[in-house]
Amino acid sequence: MSCYVYVLHSVNFDRRYIGSSAEPDTRFAAHQAGKVRSTKAWRPWKRILLEEHPNRSVAEKRERYLKSGSGRRELEQLLK
């Protein structure tokens, strides 16, 4: 079963959120509706990256990497 890594950017604040989910559209709707505690205060969000991975394990590894220092630098280059 595929799993996705996504990056959100707050429309009103200079903040990013990196997460993973098997159902990215449903999860994005939860972020927009304020149902996710860690993103509720910085709504609304825009999804700026969505990557598909073959399974949850690979997706979670990629998510952890993107949250690291070198992963953040790679993300900056990827989004330019």
FIKOLZA-1660 file (N, C-alpha, C; in steps of 0.1 Angstrom, whole numbers, plus 5000, padded with zeros to 4 digits):
% residues 80
   i   px   py   pz ch aa at
   1 5008 4988 5000  A  M  N
   1 5000 5000 5000  A  M CA
   1 5009 5012 5000  A  M  C
   2 5006 5022 4991  A  S  N
   2 5014 5034 4990  A  S CA
   2 5012 5043 5002  A  S  C
   3 5022 5050 5005  A  C  N
   3 5021 5061 5016  A  C CA
   3 5028 5073 5010  A  C  C
   4 5024 5085 5015  A  Y  N
   4 5028 5097 5010  A  Y CA
   4 5035 5106 5020  A  Y  C
   5 5045 5114 5016  A  V  N
   5 5051 5124 5024  A  V CA
   5 5046 5137 5018  A  V  C
   6 5042 5146 5027  A  Y  N
   6 5037 5159 5022  A  Y CA
   6 5044 5170 5030  A  Y  C
   7 5044 5182 5023  A  V  N
   7 5049 5194 5030  A  V CA
   7 5039 5205 5028  A  V  C
   8 5035 5211 5039  A  L  N
   8 5025 5222 5039  A  L CA
   8 5032 5235 5042  A  L  C
   9 5027 5245 5036  A  H  N
   9 5032 5259 5039  A  H CA
   9 5020 5267 5044  A  H  C
  10 5022 5274 5055  A  S  N
  10 5011 5283 5060  A  S CA
  10 5010 5295 5051  A  S  C
  11 4997 5298 5047  A  V  N
  11 4995 5310 5038  A  V CA
  11 4998 5323 5045  A  V  C
  12 4994 5324 5058  A  N  N
  12 4996 5336 5066  A  N CA
  12 5009 5338 5074  A  N  C
  13 5015 5327 5076  A  F  N
  13 5028 5327 5085  A  F CA
  13 5039 5320 5077  A  F  C
  14 5051 5323 5080  A  D  N
  14 5062 5316 5073  A  D CA
  14 5066 5303 5081  A  D  C
  15 5057 5293 5079  A  R  N
  15 5059 5281 5086  A  R CA
  15 5056 5269 5076  A  R  C
  16 5064 5258 5079  A  R  N
  16 5062 5246 5071  A  R CA
  16 5058 5235 5081  A  R  C
  17 5051 5225 5075  A  Y  N
  17 5048 5213 5083  A  Y CA
  17 5051 5201 5073  A  Y  C
  18 5058 5191 5079  A  I  N
  18 5061 5179 5071  A  I CA
  18 5054 5167 5078  A  I  C
  19 5047 5160 5070  A  G  N
  19 5040 5148 5075  A  G CA
  19 5039 5137 5065  A  G  C
  20 5033 5126 5070  A  S  N
  20 5031 5114 5061  A  S CA
  20 5017 5109 5064  A  S  C
  21 5012 5102 5053  A  S  N
  21 4998 5097 5055  A  S CA
  21 4996 5087 5043  A  S  C
  22 4987 5077 5045  A  A  N
  22 4983 5068 5034  A  A CA
  22 4972 5075 5026  A  A  C
  23 4965 5085 5032  A  E  N
  23 4954 5092 5026  A  E CA
  23 4957 5107 5027  A  E  C
  24 4966 5112 5018  A  P  N
  24 4970 5126 5019  A  P CA
  24 4959 5137 5018  A  P  C
  25 4949 5134 5009  A  D  N
  25 4938 5144 5007  A  D CA
  25 4930 5145 5020  A  D  C
  26 4927 5133 5026  A  T  N
  26 4919 5133 5038  A  T CA
  26 4927 5140 5050  A  T  C
  27 4940 5137 5050  A  R  N
  27 4948 5144 5061  A  R CA
  27 4949 5159 5059  A  R  C
  28 4950 5163 5046  A  F  N
  28 4951 5177 5043  A  F CA
  28 4938 5184 5047  A  F  C
  29 4927 5178 5045  A  A  N
  29 4914 5183 5049  A  A CA
  29 4913 5185 5064  A  A  C
  30 4919 5175 5071  A  A  N
  30 4919 5176 5086  A  A CA
  30 4928 5188 5091  A  A  C
  31 4939 5190 5084  A  H  N
  31 4948 5202 5087  A  H CA
  31 4940 5215 5085  A  H  C
  32 4933 5215 5073  A  Q  N
  32 4926 5228 5070  A  Q CA
  32 4915 5230 5080  A  Q  C
  33 4908 5220 5085  A  A  N
  33 4897 5221 5094  A  A CA
  33 4901 5224 5108  A  A  C
  34 4914 5224 5111  A  G  N
  34 4918 5226 5125  A  G CA
  34 4917 5214 5134  A  G  C
  35 4917 5202 5128  A  K  N
  35 4916 5190 5136  A  K CA
  35 4929 5184 5140  A  K  C
  36 4940 5191 5136  A  V  N
  36 4953 5186 5139  A  V CA
  36 4960 5197 5148  A  V  C
  37 4962 5193 5161  A  R  N
  37 4967 5202 5171  A  R CA
  37 4979 5210 5167  A  R  C
  38 4989 5203 5161  A  S  N
  38 5002 5209 5158  A  S CA
  38 5001 5219 5146  A  S  C
  39 4990 5219 5138  A  T  N
  39 4989 5228 5127  A  T CA
  39 4977 5238 5128  A  T  C
  40 4969 5236 5138  A  K  N
  40 4957 5244 5139  A  K CA
  40 4959 5259 5140  A  K  C
  41 4969 5264 5147  A  A  N
  41 4971 5278 5149  A  A CA
  41 4976 5285 5136  A  A  C
  42 4981 5278 5127  A  W  N
  42 4987 5285 5115  A  W CA
  42 4980 5283 5102  A  W  C
  43 4967 5280 5103  A  R  N
  43 4958 5278 5092  A  R CA
  43 4956 5291 5084  A  R  C
  44 4953 5291 5072  A  P  N
  44 4951 5280 5063  A  P CA
  44 4965 5276 5057  A  P  C
  45 4965 5263 5051  A  W  N
  45 4977 5257 5046  A  W CA
  45 4976 5255 5031  A  W  C
  46 4987 5255 5025  A  K  N
  46 4988 5251 5011  A  K CA
  46 4998 5240 5009  A  K  C
  47 4994 5229 5002  A  R  N
  47 5003 5218 5001  A  R CA
  47 5013 5221 4990  A  R  C
  48 5026 5221 4993  A  I  N
  48 5036 5225 4983  A  I CA
  48 5044 5213 4978  A  I  C
  49 5043 5201 4984  A  L  N
  49 5050 5190 4980  A  L CA
  49 5043 5177 4984  A  L  C
  50 5042 5168 4975  A  L  N
  50 5036 5155 4977  A  L CA
  50 5044 5144 4971  A  L  C
  51 5050 5135 4978  A  E  N
  51 5058 5124 4973  A  E CA
  51 5051 5111 4976  A  E  C
  52 5051 5102 4967  A  E  N
  52 5045 5088 4969  A  E CA
  52 5057 5079 4971  A  E  C
  53 5055 5070 4981  A  H  N
  53 5064 5060 4985  A  H CA
  53 5057 5046 4986  A  H  C
  54 5065 5035 4984  A  P  N
  54 5059 5022 4983  A  P CA
  54 5052 5017 4995  A  P  C
  55 5057 5021 5007  A  N  N
  55 5051 5017 5020  A  N CA
  55 5054 5027 5031  A  N  C
  56 5047 5025 5042  A  R  N
  56 5048 5034 5053  A  R CA
  56 5062 5035 5059  A  R  C
  57 5070 5024 5059  A  S  N
  57 5083 5025 5064  A  S CA
  57 5092 5034 5056  A  S  C
  58 5092 5033 5043  A  V  N
  58 5100 5042 5035  A  V CA
  58 5095 5057 5036  A  V  C
  59 5082 5059 5037  A  A  N
  59 5077 5072 5038  A  A CA
  59 5081 5079 5051  A  A  C
  60 5080 5071 5062  A  E  N
  60 5084 5076 5075  A  E CA
  60 5099 5079 5076  A  E  C
  61 5107 5071 5069  A  K  N
  61 5121 5074 5069  A  K CA
  61 5124 5087 5061  A  K  C
  62 5117 5089 5050  A  R  N
  62 5118 5101 5042  A  R CA
  62 5114 5114 5050  A  R  C
  63 5103 5112 5057  A  E  N
  63 5097 5123 5066  A  E CA
  63 5108 5127 5076  A  E  C
  64 5114 5117 5083  A  R  N
  64 5124 5120 5093  A  R CA
  64 5136 5127 5087  A  R  C
  65 5140 5123 5075  A  Y  N
  65 5151 5129 5068  A  Y CA
  65 5148 5144 5065  A  Y  C
  66 5136 5147 5059  A  L  N
  66 5132 5160 5056  A  L CA
  66 5131 5169 5068  A  L  C
  67 5129 5164 5080  A  K  N
  67 5129 5172 5092  A  K CA
  67 5143 5174 5098  A  K  C
  68 5153 5167 5092  A  S  N
  68 5167 5169 5097  A  S CA
  68 5173 5181 5090  A  S  C
  69 5185 5185 5094  A  G  N
  69 5192 5197 5089  A  G CA
  69 5195 5195 5074  A  G  C
  70 5201 5184 5070  A  S  N
  70 5204 5182 5056  A  S CA
  70 5191 5180 5048  A  S  C
  71 5181 5174 5054  A  G  N
  71 5168 5173 5047  A  G CA
  71 5162 5186 5044  A  G  C
  72 5163 5195 5054  A  R  N
  72 5157 5209 5052  A  R CA
  72 5164 5216 5040  A  R  C
  73 5178 5215 5040  A  R  N
  73 5185 5221 5029  A  R CA
  73 5181 5215 5016  A  R  C
  74 5179 5202 5015  A  E  N
  74 5175 5196 5003  A  E CA
  74 5161 5200 4999  A  E  C
  75 5152 5202 5009  A  L  N
  75 5139 5207 5006  A  L CA
  75 5139 5221 5000  A  L  C
  76 5148 5229 5006  A  E  N
  76 5149 5243 5001  A  E CA
  76 5153 5243 4986  A  E  C
  77 5163 5234 4982  A  Q  N
  77 5167 5233 4969  A  Q CA
  77 5156 5228 4960  A  Q  C
  78 5149 5218 4965  A  L  N
  78 5138 5212 4957  A  L CA
  78 5127 5221 4954  A  L  C
  79 5124 5230 4963  A  L  N
  79 5113 5240 4962  A  L CA
  79 5116 5252 4954  A  L  C
  80 5129 5254 4951  A  K  N
  80 5133 5266 4943  A  K CA
  80 5130 5265 4929  A  K  C
% end
